[in-house]
Amino acid sequence: MKSHISIILKFLLSLGLLLITQVAMFFFNSSIFSIDGIGDFFSIILGATRFGISSTVVFLSPFLIISLLPIRFRQNKYYRIVGNFFYVLGTELMLVLNCIDLGYYKFTFKRITYDFFNYLGVGGDFKELIPQFARDYWQIVVLFVALSVLFCFVRKIIDKKYSPELILDIKKWYL
């Protein structure tokens, strides 16, 4: 049961971090958005939450599949390391892409798509653009670093408090 609570808390942590980046999207690009009333505000919040839930499921799907498979060696130390690797990779990738979106949106008025990666490949100066982006949008870099530190700190608390218990009666529900 502890392992399921751990999975739910990790999912909610990733979702919460994503929602923070979406709120930051509004503040970084507030001149672009026009909110006419409280109804518009709640409509944006509802859309952001729907997008956040679906994005989090997609980015964390390898972790969720590995963590929820009812197989005997799920308690294996290395199996859990692989699962945590996919969790950290999915969450950090999600945060990186959303933080890039914070600066990218005002130029294209859309979120990052495949076009962005085509653009990077055509120019050939991607390595030179990274330091320029970090200088021009240092607030986004600071936000990303702060969210990553928060992520690591809370993830360690969740792992410590809700580490999966060893199930000794292995004939219960395993495949």
Sequence and secondary structure as in RCSB ss.txt:
>XXXX:A:sequence
MKSHISIILKFLLSLGLLLITQVAMFFFNSSIFSIDGIGDFFSIILGATRFGISSTVVFLSPFLIISLLPIRFRQ
NKYYRIVGNFFYVLGTELMLVLNCIDLGYYKFTFKRITYDFFNYLGVGGDFKELIPQFARDYWQIVVLFVALSVL
FCFVRKIIDKKYSPELILDIKKWYL
>XXXX:A:secstr
 HHHHHHHHHHHHHHHHHHHHHHHHHHHTTTT    SHHHHHHHHHHHHHHHHHHHHHHTHHHHHHHH   GGGG
 HHHHHHHHHHHHHHHHHHHHHHHHHHHHHHHHSS   HHHHHHHHHH  HHHHHHHHHHHTHHHHHHHHHHHHH
HHHHHHHHHHHT       TTSS  
